[in-house]
Amino acid sequence: MTLASGTGTGTGTTRGEDVTPRRSVVARLPRALGHRWPTLLALALALATFVDGLPPAPLLAGLLVVMPVCYLLFGAFRRELGRPRVLLLQLAGLLGFAAVALTALAVDATLGYRLLAVGWLAHAAWDFVHHRTGKVVPRAWSEWCCVVDASGALAMLLLA
């Protein structure tokens, strides 16, 4: 016996279609947020850092240098810097971010914050690439850092 749908199952669905009821967005939210804990922590940190204005430029410049140092430490600990190309790329990142940080401290305050924002945004892109490849640093770290960097850059641009 076949039904109008042509499947013969009596369910009115086509073969192979998943008939499991979909959970509502609200029901899926806790699990989704659980997977995004680095993002939530990063947003909380960015909010706490910038809620009362811009921190001093030397602090933000120092963080721009510390970020790639953390990547080198993670990479060394995870033994992912063994290939010369990987190590050279990480060192070039450190030198590039350090150059932006030092330049930002050498110019007037408004331009300095804008340069720092560009540097932080560039580091967010750096984080994104590391997150997508899963190399050098743990994915949770690169996700967290990407959100902190992008949020911080946006705050600097809006508040400078």
Disulfide bonds with the S-S distance in Angstrom:
none
